[in-house]
Amino acid sequence: SPISGIIGEDEYAGCFTLQSPIVELATEEGKKLIMDCGGDFPYLQVYTPPHRNSIAIEPMTCPPDVYNNGVGLIELIPGAESSFTFSMILEG
């Protein structure tokens, strides 16, 4: 489920619950970032700083404030391991 909308010149920060593991982000110039978050990352956080020279796109296993709200919290017992995978393709 693509996150639609134009960030434009605005500073932006938000976290989205993904409806699909495939996320597409596109520029007006035709460049496209395709992310496959698999089943490991049900959330996506997007941030653009005031200078607008960069964008942070972060797949997440939980929404912000997980230690307080417990939503999506993954707890491991001592010695346990967990791994997660996602992929990115840049077109254009």
FENTAQUI-V563677 format. One record per pair of residues at least 12 apart in sequence whose ideal C-beta (glycine too) atoms are under 10 Angstrom apart, sorted by sequence separation. I is the first residue (numbers start at 1). J is the second residue. D is the distance in Angstrom with one decimal. If there is no record, write none. Layout:
BEGIN
i | j | d
I | J | D
I | J | D
END
This chain:
BEGIN
i | j | d
22 | 34 | 6.9
23 | 35 | 4.5
45 | 57 | 7.7
46 | 58 | 7.8
60 | 72 | 8.0
61 | 73 | 8.9
62 | 74 | 7.3
3 | 16 | 5.7
22 | 35 | 7.3
23 | 36 | 8.1
44 | 57 | 6.9
45 | 58 | 4.6
61 | 74 | 6.0
21 | 35 | 8.6
22 | 36 | 5.7
23 | 37 | 6.4
44 | 58 | 7.1
45 | 59 | 8.1
1 | 16 | 8.9
3 | 18 | 8.6
21 | 36 | 6.0
22 | 37 | 7.6
43 | 58 | 8.9
44 | 59 | 5.8
45 | 60 | 5.5
1 | 17 | 9.6
3 | 19 | 9.8
20 | 36 | 9.8
21 | 37 | 4.7
22 | 38 | 9.5
43 | 59 | 7.4
44 | 60 | 6.7
1 | 18 | 6.6
2 | 19 | 9.6
18 | 35 | 9.6
20 | 37 | 8.7
21 | 38 | 5.4
41 | 58 | 8.9
42 | 59 | 9.0
43 | 60 | 4.2
1 | 19 | 3.6
2 | 20 | 8.4
7 | 25 | 9.4
21 | 39 | 6.3
23 | 41 | 9.4
41 | 59 | 3.6
42 | 60 | 8.0
43 | 61 | 7.2
45 | 63 | 8.3
1 | 20 | 4.3
18 | 37 | 6.3
21 | 40 | 8.5
25 | 44 | 9.4
40 | 59 | 7.7
41 | 60 | 6.0
42 | 61 | 7.3
43 | 62 | 6.5
45 | 64 | 7.2
1 | 21 | 9.3
2 | 22 | 8.2
3 | 23 | 6.5
4 | 24 | 9.5
7 | 27 | 9.9
8 | 28 | 9.2
21 | 41 | 7.7
40 | 60 | 9.8
41 | 61 | 5.9
42 | 62 | 8.3
43 | 63 | 5.3
1 | 22 | 8.0
2 | 23 | 6.6
3 | 24 | 8.3
4 | 25 | 9.8
21 | 42 | 8.5
23 | 44 | 5.9
25 | 46 | 8.1
38 | 59 | 8.9
40 | 61 | 6.6
41 | 62 | 9.4
42 | 63 | 8.9
43 | 64 | 8.7
61 | 82 | 9.1
1 | 23 | 7.7
2 | 24 | 4.6
3 | 25 | 6.9
4 | 26 | 9.6
6 | 28 | 8.1
33 | 55 | 9.3
35 | 57 | 7.2
37 | 59 | 4.7
1 | 24 | 9.3
2 | 25 | 7.6
18 | 41 | 7.3
19 | 42 | 9.4
23 | 46 | 9.7
36 | 59 | 9.5
37 | 60 | 9.1
43 | 66 | 9.8
61 | 84 | 6.6
2 | 26 | 8.3
18 | 42 | 5.6
33 | 57 | 7.1
35 | 59 | 6.7
37 | 61 | 9.8
60 | 84 | 10.0
17 | 42 | 6.4
18 | 43 | 6.6
59 | 84 | 8.2
16 | 42 | 9.6
17 | 43 | 6.0
18 | 44 | 5.7
59 | 85 | 9.8
16 | 43 | 6.7
17 | 44 | 8.4
59 | 86 | 4.9
15 | 43 | 5.7
16 | 44 | 4.9
27 | 55 | 9.9
43 | 71 | 9.2
58 | 86 | 9.9
15 | 44 | 7.1
16 | 45 | 7.7
43 | 72 | 7.1
59 | 88 | 9.3
2 | 32 | 10.0
14 | 44 | 9.0
15 | 45 | 4.7
16 | 46 | 7.3
25 | 55 | 8.4
42 | 72 | 7.0
14 | 45 | 7.2
15 | 46 | 7.9
41 | 72 | 9.9
57 | 88 | 8.5
2 | 34 | 9.7
13 | 45 | 7.8
14 | 46 | 5.7
15 | 47 | 9.5
25 | 57 | 6.7
13 | 46 | 7.3
14 | 47 | 8.0
12 | 46 | 6.5
13 | 47 | 4.7
14 | 48 | 9.9
23 | 57 | 8.2
12 | 47 | 6.9
13 | 48 | 7.7
11 | 47 | 8.6
12 | 48 | 4.7
13 | 49 | 9.2
23 | 59 | 8.2
11 | 48 | 5.8
12 | 49 | 9.4
10 | 48 | 7.3
11 | 49 | 6.7
21 | 59 | 9.4
7 | 46 | 7.9
9 | 48 | 9.4
11 | 50 | 5.1
8 | 48 | 9.5
10 | 50 | 9.9
11 | 51 | 9.1
12 | 52 | 9.8
3 | 44 | 7.1
7 | 48 | 5.8
11 | 52 | 7.6
18 | 59 | 8.5
10 | 52 | 8.7
18 | 60 | 9.6
40 | 82 | 9.3
44 | 86 | 9.9
3 | 46 | 7.3
9 | 52 | 6.6
12 | 55 | 8.5
13 | 56 | 9.0
15 | 58 | 9.1
40 | 83 | 8.6
41 | 84 | 6.8
8 | 52 | 9.3
16 | 60 | 9.5
40 | 84 | 4.0
41 | 85 | 9.1
7 | 52 | 9.0
15 | 60 | 7.1
39 | 84 | 9.5
40 | 85 | 6.3
41 | 86 | 5.8
17 | 63 | 7.5
38 | 84 | 7.9
39 | 85 | 9.8
40 | 86 | 6.7
15 | 62 | 9.5
16 | 63 | 9.2
37 | 84 | 9.2
38 | 85 | 6.0
7 | 55 | 7.7
15 | 63 | 5.3
37 | 85 | 9.1
38 | 86 | 6.1
15 | 64 | 5.7
36 | 85 | 8.9
37 | 86 | 4.9
38 | 87 | 8.1
14 | 64 | 9.9
15 | 65 | 9.7
36 | 86 | 6.3
37 | 87 | 8.7
13 | 64 | 9.5
35 | 86 | 6.3
36 | 87 | 4.7
37 | 88 | 9.7
35 | 87 | 7.1
36 | 88 | 7.9
34 | 87 | 8.6
35 | 88 | 5.2
36 | 89 | 8.1
3 | 57 | 9.6
17 | 71 | 9.9
34 | 88 | 7.2
35 | 89 | 8.0
17 | 72 | 9.8
33 | 88 | 6.4
34 | 89 | 4.5
33 | 89 | 7.4
34 | 90 | 7.9
32 | 89 | 8.3
33 | 90 | 5.6
34 | 91 | 6.8
32 | 90 | 7.4
33 | 91 | 7.9
31 | 90 | 6.9
32 | 91 | 4.5
33 | 92 | 9.4
31 | 91 | 6.9
32 | 92 | 5.8
30 | 91 | 8.5
31 | 92 | 4.0
30 | 92 | 4.9
23 | 86 | 9.5
29 | 92 | 7.4
21 | 86 | 8.5
23 | 88 | 9.5
24 | 89 | 9.7
26 | 91 | 9.0
27 | 92 | 8.0
26 | 92 | 8.5
24 | 91 | 9.4
END
